[in-house]
Amino acid sequence: MGVVTDRGVTDQGVTDQGVTKQGVTDQGVTDRGVTGQGPILEGLRVLDLSHQYSAALSASLLADLGASVIAVEHPTKTSIRTMLPRKGEQSMWWSVIQRGKRVVTLDINSERGREIAIQMAREADVICENFRPGTLERWHLGPADLTEAGVNAVMLRISGFGQTGPLRTRPGFGTIAEAISGFAHLNGEPDGPPTFPSSTLADGVAATFGAFGIMAALWGRANNGPPTGIEVVDMALFEGLFRIIPTQIAAYQQFGVAPLRPGNKLTSHGVLRNLFRSADGKWFVVSAVGPVAIRRILAAAECDAQMARIDEGVMTSDPTGVVEFLDECDALLHVWAAKWDWATLEKRLVEADAVHQQVFSADDIVADEQFQARGDLIEVPDDVLGPVLMQGVVPKFPSREHTVRRAGPARGADNDSVFAEFGLSAATITALRQDGVI
């Protein structure tokens, strides 16, 4: 059986454009599941008060897995909608980050808006927010206020520097987190300036840790008696990225020297890794940890003398000797890569079972069979843009439904239906709209 695509069923499961619908694959891993079970987070109710990317992404990750997410945006001011690229008035950021959510407008800084927000929070299992610390407290929507109002929920709070500490009230975006975490200092060429990622790395890592924190809190509350009040998950933007950099602090404590930028080469970690360019101009990387994996790369490059040294135990010598050996291997690999076109290089690397990968851009990703086979490219309906190609659901649960039903909708698209669910009459909704509350 092939894959259900926009152009029908194909034998290989690949369309002319490399895009598949959210359907069934011949591997049995599907976006709709193989046993008819619903989404894994079906029934989880999330109130998303986020106005910036990171916490909104945490809520989006929950929505991808079936949570019912109501996103609240200001009636007139939404920073995510201003971000580029835009097609007409529609930001690609908004389409992707608010996918799968219902969206309402509500000024939660107004007295009536606050009352409605509390009413909505009483029905939520999870609340996500990313205002500067102290903001919700000024609006009487902080954890203590919500607890007093009878709200029992997990509250994810993502901010630049967290809810505590001397920098708690300072504003911060992902770039600031990449600077303070040590990440930028460790990236770039050794003789060049620190290098920052071109996309939302710190925000994305914090969002993922935030979603993990939410699920940990829900588990704890489910197994430690009836939950009462607000359980805060406090996430600083810089902390997720800081947590996943493995050795910078331990190495500093042990050796008294801050690690320096290694560039793309990691011989200082005992790893054979670097960026190389083939004779026909293709960029690719190889990466190997340990003598077995390193030997495979050397086999592909026919570095017989260096393979012999691997067999003699060079990787168990003193650290200086290991680094010198790997630097020697790195230099030989650059010469080897420059001799051959990418097709020849890849054939040899595959035959040697070496870890390698061509550096992909978006056009490579869209055409790639692995992304297609995994359901990592999906078309999601957008009321303004039509079908929008975006990332699939991660992680995957083969026996569960994974369906992103729509992209981020127009401002206030769900006002009438959502507010009606919370008991507001059509006349009240009209009056709130006229007053600028929604």
Secondary structure, DSSP 8 states (H G I E B T S, - for coil): --EEETTEEESSS--TTS-B-S---TTS--SS-SS-B--TTTT-EEEE---SHHHHHHHHHHHHTT-EEEEEE-SS--GGGG-SSEETTEEHHHHHHTTT-EEEE--TTSHHHHHHHHHHHTT-SEEEE---TTHHHHTT-SHHHHHHTT--EEEEEEESS-SSSTTTTS---HHHHHHHTSTGGGSS-TTS-----SS-HHHHHHHHHHHHHHHHHHHHHHHSSS--SEEEEEEEHHHHHHHH--SHHHHHHHHSS-----TT--GGGTEEEEEEE-TTS-EEEEEEESHHHHHHHHHHTT-HHHHHHHHTTGGGS-HHHHHHHHHHHHHHHHHHHHHS-HHHHHHHHHHTT--EEE---HHHHHH-HHHHHTT-EEEEEETTTEEEEEE--SS--TTB----------TTTTHHHHHHHTT--HHHHHHHHHTT--
